[in-house]
Amino acid sequence: MKEIQIIGGGLAGLSLGIALRNNGVPVVLHESGVYPQHKVCGEFICGVEDSVLENLGIQTCLDNAKIHQRLKWWVDGVKVVDKALPRPARGISRYVLDQRLAEHFEKLGGLLMTPSRVRSDFGEGVVRACGKRKSGHKEWIGLKLHFLKDDLAGLEMHLGKIGYMGLCDVGGGRVNACGLFQMNSQIKGKGRQLFFNYLRSAGLDYLAGILDELESDDSSFSATAGFALGKQELQNGFSIGDAQYLIPPFTGNGMSMALESSALALESLLAYSVGDISWDAAQKEYHRKLKSQFGKRTALASSIHPLMFNNIGRASLKQLAKRDLLPIPFLFTQLRTP
């Protein structure tokens, strides 16, 4: 069988590596960091089918994930939604999950290279799974911090003027707070201070007050900037996960899409590895599946997301939600299914 190299050891790369090893394919995976590590991520999985997890062979890595049944949503400090999720969500820290996946990959005989930065033209047999592409855009900044709290029920989303913050219990007495904000060079600070400065600049003072009373794990602070949402800039090669498309987090679930993209890639890569199809054919087959799987939801997400960053759009969403006129189950399904 032909070897597959995967550049990037995040959720997409590790899950694909595990699935390929389960099918006997030789795999070398390069990760620029070391495990375990914190990442900017909502840290919940919602929407992916159990059959996808089984196909990838990663079900046991999600053992003890916190199960969430409810969604709560605040707009400008007013709670407008408190509903049962159409499908449960699994909350789990990337610090824990990625470590489990890496260990499982190595147990299956995969070769994991860390820390390893590879300069590659992403030619034949090489899969790009190295996350969102730095684009030079200065529009967005993502911030994440863990707080020590163990009684948060459900997923919370807090929408403000220049961004939003999601809260999710990830088990182990921790709540993950992760937000996306419009970048502002006037907002200064490092670590926890930068986190709270953006939160207050978004008008989310009430949430900042609640979180400021809690102890935080400052080593969990993570930040990322200089990226574009949506379809990533055209790149040569075979791309999965965020390297292919970065869905706006409020309107979709990036962790689910990472796993789904790995599952879509699996069949084509297996066929290439055993010599049934060429590398070019494998890429074309994968991209056809990708468009069919994600085309509708990514287009819808791209149309909804801008509404949250202007006063009229945000006020409209707020009033619709308060009157229970926002079709949340319908939108939830449309943003998580082909």
C-alpha positions in Angstrom: 0.0 0.0 0.0 1.2 3.5 -0.7 2.1 5.7 2.2 0.0 8.8 3.1 1.6 11.8 4.8 -0.6 14.1 6.8 0.6 17.6 7.6 -1.2 18.8 10.8 -2.1 16.9 13.9 -5.4 18.5 14.9 -8.8 16.9 15.0 -9.0 16.3 11.2 -5.5 15.0 10.7 -5.5 12.7 13.7 -8.9 11.2 13.0 -8.0 10.6 9.4 -4.7 9.0 10.4 -6.5 6.7 12.8 -9.0 5.7 10.1 -6.2 5.0 7.6 -4.2 2.9 10.1 -7.4 0.9 10.9 -7.4 0.0 7.3 -3.7 -0.9 7.2 -2.4 2.2 5.3 1.1 3.3 6.3 0.8 6.9 7.7 3.3 9.5 8.7 1.7 12.5 10.6 3.6 15.7 11.2 2.5 18.1 13.9 4.2 21.4 14.5 3.4 21.5 18.2 3.5 18.9 21.0 0.7 17.1 22.9 -1.2 17.9 25.0 -1.9 21.5 23.9 -4.7 24.0 24.2 -6.3 25.4 21.1 -8.8 28.1 20.2 -11.9 25.9 19.9 -15.5 25.8 21.1 -14.7 22.3 22.4 -18.0 20.7 21.7 -19.1 18.3 18.9 -22.7 18.6 17.7 -24.1 17.3 14.4 -21.8 14.5 13.4 -23.4 11.1 13.1 -22.3 8.2 15.3 -21.7 6.2 12.2 -19.0 8.7 11.2 -17.3 8.3 14.5 -17.5 4.5 14.1 -16.1 4.7 10.5 -13.2 6.7 11.7 -12.6 4.4 14.7 -12.5 7.2 17.3 -15.5 6.4 19.5 -13.5 5.4 22.6 -11.5 8.7 22.4 -14.8 10.5 23.2 -15.5 8.4 26.4 -16.5 10.6 29.3 -17.4 13.6 27.1 -19.9 15.8 28.8 -23.3 15.5 27.2 -25.3 18.7 26.7 -29.0 18.8 26.0 -29.9 22.5 26.0 -29.0 25.7 24.2 -29.1 29.1 25.9 -28.6 32.3 23.9 -28.2 35.9 25.1 -28.3 38.9 22.8 -26.9 42.2 24.3 -27.4 40.8 27.8 -31.0 39.6 27.3 -31.7 35.8 27.3 -33.7 35.1 24.2 -33.4 31.4 23.8 -33.5 28.5 26.3 -34.4 25.3 24.3 -33.6 21.7 24.1 -30.9 21.0 21.4 -32.3 19.1 18.4 -29.4 16.7 19.0 -27.2 16.4 22.0 -23.7 17.9 22.0 -20.5 16.3 23.4 -18.3 18.7 25.4 -14.6 17.8 25.6 -11.4 19.7 25.9 -9.0 19.7 22.9 -6.2 19.4 25.5 -7.7 16.0 26.4 -9.1 14.9 23.1 -6.1 15.5 20.9 -3.8 13.7 23.3 -6.1 10.7 23.3 -6.3 10.7 19.5 -2.5 11.0 19.2 -1.9 8.1 21.6 -4.5 6.0 19.7 -2.8 6.8 16.4 0.6 5.6 17.6 -0.9 2.4 19.2 -2.2 1.6 15.7 1.3 1.8 14.3 1.1 5.4 12.9 4.3 7.4 12.9 3.8 10.7 14.7 6.4 13.3 14.3 6.4 16.1 16.9 7.3 18.9 16.8 7.7 18.8 13.1 7.3 21.6 10.6 7.3 20.4 7.0 7.8 22.5 3.9 5.8 20.6 1.3 4.3 21.3 -2.1 1.5 19.1 -1.0 1.9 16.8 -3.9 1.0 13.2 -4.4 0.3 11.3 -1.2 0.3 14.4 1.0 -2.8 15.6 2.9 -3.0 19.2 4.2 -4.7 19.2 7.7 -2.8 22.1 9.2 -5.8 24.2 10.0 -7.0 27.6 8.9 -4.6 29.4 6.5 -3.1 32.7 7.7 -4.4 35.2 5.2 -3.1 38.5 6.3 -6.7 39.6 7.1 -6.9 41.6 10.3 -10.7 41.2 10.7 -11.1 38.5 13.3 -9.5 37.3 16.5 -10.4 34.1 18.4 -9.8 33.9 22.1 -10.2 31.0 24.5 -9.8 30.5 28.3 -10.8 27.7 30.7 -12.6 28.6 34.0 -12.9 26.3 37.0 -16.6 25.6 37.3 -18.5 22.4 37.2 -22.2 23.2 37.2 -22.9 24.8 33.8 -25.9 23.1 32.2 -26.1 23.2 28.4 -24.3 25.3 25.8 -24.4 29.0 26.2 -23.9 31.7 23.5 -23.6 35.4 24.3 -23.8 37.8 21.3 -22.5 41.3 21.7 -21.6 44.3 19.5 -18.3 43.2 18.0 -18.4 39.5 18.7 -19.7 36.6 20.7 -18.6 34.2 23.4 -19.7 30.6 23.8 -19.5 28.6 27.1 -19.3 24.9 27.3 -18.7 22.5 30.2 -15.9 20.2 29.0 -15.8 18.0 32.1 -13.1 17.8 34.8 -14.6 20.8 36.6 -13.8 23.1 33.7 -15.9 25.4 31.5 -14.4 26.5 28.1 -15.1 30.1 27.2 -14.3 30.7 23.5 -15.1 33.8 21.5 -14.8 35.4 18.0 -14.4 39.1 17.8 -13.8 41.8 15.2 -10.2 42.7 15.7 -9.5 46.1 17.1 -5.9 47.3 17.5 -7.0 49.7 20.2 -7.8 46.8 22.5 -4.7 45.9 24.4 -3.5 43.3 26.9 -2.1 39.8 27.2 -3.7 36.6 28.3 -6.6 36.9 30.7 -6.5 40.7 30.5 -6.9 40.7 26.7 -9.7 38.1 27.0 -11.7 40.4 29.3 -10.9 43.5 27.4 -12.5 42.1 24.3 -15.4 40.8 26.2 -16.2 44.2 27.7 -15.6 46.0 24.4 -18.3 43.7 22.9 -20.7 45.1 25.5 -20.7 41.7 27.4 -20.0 43.3 30.8 -22.5 41.1 32.6 -20.7 38.0 31.3 -17.3 39.5 32.1 -18.6 40.1 35.7 -19.7 36.5 36.1 -16.5 35.0 34.7 -14.2 37.4 36.6 -15.5 35.9 39.8 -14.2 32.5 38.7 -10.7 31.1 38.9 -9.2 30.6 35.5 -6.5 28.3 34.2 -4.3 30.9 32.6 -2.2 28.3 31.0 -5.2 27.4 28.8 -5.4 30.9 27.3 -5.1 30.7 23.5 -5.5 33.3 20.7 -5.5 33.2 17.0 -5.8 36.0 14.4 -5.0 36.8 10.8 -7.5 34.4 9.2 -10.5 34.6 7.0 -13.8 32.8 7.6 -15.4 30.7 4.9 -13.7 28.8 2.1 -9.9 29.1 2.5 -7.8 30.6 -0.3 -7.3 28.2 -3.2 -4.4 25.9 -2.5 -2.8 23.0 -4.3 -3.3 19.6 -2.9 -5.7 17.6 -0.7 -7.1 19.6 2.2 -9.3 18.5 5.1 -10.8 20.3 8.1 -10.2 24.0 8.6 -7.6 23.9 5.9 -10.5 23.5 3.4 -13.3 25.6 5.0 -13.6 27.6 8.2 -17.3 27.8 9.1 -18.3 30.8 11.3 -18.5 29.2 14.7 -21.9 30.7 15.7 -23.5 29.2 12.7 -21.9 25.8 12.5 -19.8 23.3 14.3 -16.2 23.2 13.1 -15.3 20.0 15.1 -18.1 18.1 13.5 -17.1 19.3 10.0 -13.4 18.3 10.7 -14.5 14.8 11.5 -16.9 14.6 8.5 -14.3 15.8 6.1 -11.9 13.1 7.3 -14.5 10.5 6.8 -15.2 11.8 3.3 -11.5 11.7 2.5 -11.0 8.1 3.8 -12.6 6.2 0.9 -10.7 8.1 -1.8 -7.4 7.8 0.0 -7.9 4.1 0.6 -8.6 3.6 -3.1 -5.4 5.6 -4.0 -3.3 3.7 -1.4 -4.1 0.3 -2.9 -3.6 1.5 -6.4 -7.2 1.5 -7.6 -7.2 5.2 -8.6 -4.7 7.9 -9.2 -3.9 10.8 -6.8 -5.6 13.2 -9.2 -8.7 11.1 -9.3 -8.7 10.7 -5.5 -8.7 14.5 -5.1 -11.5 15.0 -7.7 -13.6 12.4 -6.0 -13.1 13.9 -2.6 -13.9 17.4 -3.7 -17.2 16.2 -5.3 -18.2 14.7 -2.0 -17.1 17.7 -0.1 -19.3 20.1 -2.2 -22.3 17.8 -1.8 -21.8 17.4 2.0 -21.0 21.0 2.9 -22.2 23.3 0.1 -25.6 24.1 1.5 -24.6 24.6 5.1 -21.6 26.8 4.3 -23.6 29.0 2.0 -26.3 29.4 4.7 -23.7 30.1 7.4 -22.0 32.8 5.3 -25.4 34.5 4.8 -26.4 34.5 8.4 -23.2 35.4 10.1 -22.9 39.0 9.0 -26.3 39.8 10.6 -24.7 39.4 14.0 -22.3 42.2 13.4 -24.6 45.1 12.6 -27.1 46.7 14.9 -30.2 46.1 12.7 -29.4 42.5 12.1 -28.7 41.8 15.7 -31.8 43.6 16.9 -33.9 41.6 14.4 -32.5 38.3 15.6 -33.1 39.4 19.1 -36.8 40.2 18.5 -37.4 37.1 16.5 -35.9 34.9 19.1 -37.8 36.6 22.0 -41.1 36.0 20.2 -40.1 32.4 19.5 -40.2 33.1 15.7 -36.7 32.1 15.0 -36.8 28.5 13.5 -33.9 27.2 15.5 -34.5 23.5 15.0 -34.8 24.1 11.2 -31.7 26.2 11.1 -29.8 23.8 13.3 -30.6 20.9 10.9 -29.8 23.0 7.8 -26.4 24.0 9.2 -25.4 20.5 10.1 -26.6 18.3 7.4 -26.0 18.0 3.6 
